[in-house]
Amino acid sequence: MGLITPRSAVQIYYPRYQHRKFLAIKHVYEPVSEKSEMLRHFLASIAYHATKAIRDAPDHYPEFDIRKGVRTPRMILHHITGVLSYAHSFYEPYDTTYFEHKPWRDEVNHFYETLSKLDKSLREKSPREVSEEQLLQGPLSDAMAHIGQLLMLRRLADAPVPSENFIYADIRKGVVGPNQPEPVAPDK
């Protein structure tokens, strides 16, 4: 059986307090699937890997352009946020998952805000219209692939990220912000 978390609230009136028009909220608990919990861990992995690419990046990195039709890091991060917004749209309705391009710091903030919203939805809801497997094989895997591009561009921009044995990385569900832990097992 999956973890039990609040999914919705049901309003109930207690007859004893009707003269005060007292309203109580009772949480209704439903199981969250183990698949959703695994997706939350994968989302935390996305945050961890992306932070390695973003943290301490040199000033020229966001607009680093190798030509040949390859997006700049800022454009890639914008695309990753769009892909994650698309994943979130299966939990919360969106008018559009297309957003205007922003300066680097704003793109970074939007990325982490989107991760946080998606993590909260994974914790509290089930997706509509698609399965957890489809979210993994589609937008979440796409986001991780693009993070690989960000890391490769760091190397090409003469600012490589130190390698690490990710088996031992301190990656935890729910930790999807920019304050990621330092490497536990950096390669030497």
C-alpha positions in Angstrom: 0.0 0.0 0.0 1.2 3.5 -0.8 1.8 6.4 1.6 -1.3 8.1 3.0 -1.5 11.9 2.5 -4.3 14.4 2.5 -6.0 14.6 -0.9 -9.0 16.8 -0.3 -10.9 18.4 2.5 -14.6 17.7 3.3 -16.6 20.3 5.1 -18.7 19.0 7.8 -21.0 20.8 10.3 -21.0 19.7 13.9 -24.7 19.9 15.2 -23.5 20.9 18.6 -22.0 24.1 17.3 -24.7 25.1 14.7 -25.7 28.1 16.7 -22.1 29.5 16.2 -22.1 28.4 12.5 -18.9 26.5 13.3 -17.4 24.8 10.3 -14.8 22.1 10.7 -12.5 20.7 8.0 -11.9 17.0 7.9 -9.1 15.6 5.7 -9.9 12.7 3.6 -6.9 10.5 3.1 -6.2 8.4 0.0 -3.1 6.4 -0.8 -0.4 8.0 -3.0 1.1 5.5 -5.3 4.6 4.2 -4.9 5.2 5.3 -8.5 4.4 8.9 -7.6 6.9 8.6 -4.7 9.6 7.3 -7.1 8.8 10.2 -9.5 9.4 12.6 -6.6 12.8 11.0 -6.1 13.5 11.4 -9.9 12.4 15.0 -9.6 14.8 15.6 -6.8 17.5 14.0 -9.0 16.6 16.5 -11.7 17.0 19.3 -9.2 20.3 18.0 -8.0 21.8 17.5 -11.5 20.5 20.9 -12.8 21.9 22.7 -9.7 25.4 21.2 -10.6 25.0 22.9 -14.0 23.7 26.2 -12.7 25.7 26.7 -9.5 28.8 28.8 -9.9 28.4 29.1 -13.6 30.6 31.9 -15.2 28.9 35.1 -16.3 29.2 34.2 -20.0 27.6 30.8 -19.6 23.9 31.6 -19.9 24.4 33.0 -23.4 27.2 30.7 -24.4 26.5 29.8 -28.1 28.3 27.0 -29.9 26.2 27.7 -33.0 25.1 24.9 -35.3 21.5 25.3 -34.1 22.3 24.4 -30.5 20.4 26.4 -27.9 22.2 28.5 -25.3 22.0 27.4 -21.7 19.4 30.0 -20.9 17.2 28.7 -23.8 17.7 25.1 -22.7 16.7 25.9 -19.1 13.7 27.8 -20.5 12.8 24.6 -22.5 13.3 22.4 -19.4 10.9 24.6 -17.4 8.3 24.3 -20.2 8.6 20.5 -20.3 8.2 20.4 -16.5 5.2 22.7 -16.8 3.7 20.3 -19.3 4.2 17.5 -16.8 2.5 19.6 -14.2 -0.4 20.3 -16.5 -1.6 16.7 -15.9 -2.2 17.7 -12.3 -3.2 21.3 -12.6 -4.9 23.0 -15.6 -2.8 25.5 -17.5 -3.9 28.0 -20.1 -0.5 27.4 -21.8 2.8 25.8 -21.0 4.6 28.3 -23.2 6.3 31.1 -21.3 8.1 34.2 -22.5 11.9 34.0 -22.4 13.5 35.7 -19.4 16.9 36.8 -18.2 19.0 33.9 -16.7 18.3 34.6 -13.0 14.6 34.7 -13.7 14.7 31.5 -15.7 16.6 29.8 -12.9 13.9 31.0 -10.4 11.1 29.9 -12.6 12.7 26.5 -13.0 12.9 25.9 -9.3 9.3 27.2 -8.7 8.0 24.8 -11.3 9.9 21.9 -9.7 8.4 22.8 -6.4 4.8 22.9 -7.8 5.3 19.6 -9.6 6.7 18.0 -6.4 3.7 19.2 -4.4 1.3 17.8 -7.0 3.1 14.4 -7.1 2.9 14.3 -3.3 -0.9 15.1 -3.2 -2.6 14.0 -6.4 -2.7 11.5 -9.2 -2.2 12.6 -12.8 -5.1 13.0 -15.1 -5.1 11.5 -18.6 -1.7 9.9 -18.4 0.1 7.3 -16.2 3.2 7.9 -14.0 5.1 5.8 -16.5 4.2 8.2 -19.3 5.3 11.1 -17.2 8.7 9.4 -16.6 9.2 8.3 -20.2 8.1 11.7 -21.6 8.6 15.1 -19.9 10.7 14.0 -16.9 13.2 12.0 -19.0 13.3 14.8 -21.5 14.2 17.3 -18.7 17.1 15.0 -17.5 18.4 14.7 -21.1 18.5 18.5 -21.4 20.3 18.8 -18.1 23.0 16.7 -19.7 23.2 19.3 -22.4 23.6 22.0 -19.8 26.5 20.0 -18.2 28.1 19.5 -21.5 27.9 23.2 -22.3 29.6 24.0 -19.0 32.6 21.9 -20.2 32.6 23.6 -23.6 32.4 27.0 -21.9 35.7 26.2 -20.0 33.8 25.8 -16.7 33.4 22.0 -16.3 31.5 20.6 -13.3 33.5 18.1 -11.2 32.5 14.5 -11.8 30.8 12.6 -9.0 29.6 9.1 -8.2 25.8 9.8 -8.1 25.0 6.4 -6.5 26.1 8.0 -3.2 24.7 11.5 -3.9 22.5 13.0 -1.1 19.4 13.2 -3.2 16.1 13.2 -1.2 12.5 13.5 -2.2 11.1 16.9 -1.7 14.5 18.7 -2.0 13.9 20.4 -5.3 15.2 23.9 -4.7 18.6 25.5 -5.4 20.1 24.7 -2.0 21.3 21.2 -3.0 23.9 19.4 -0.9 27.6 19.3 -1.8 28.8 16.0 -3.5 29.3 13.1 -1.0 31.5 11.1 -3.3 33.3 13.3 -5.8 35.4 11.4 -8.3 39.2 12.0 -7.9 
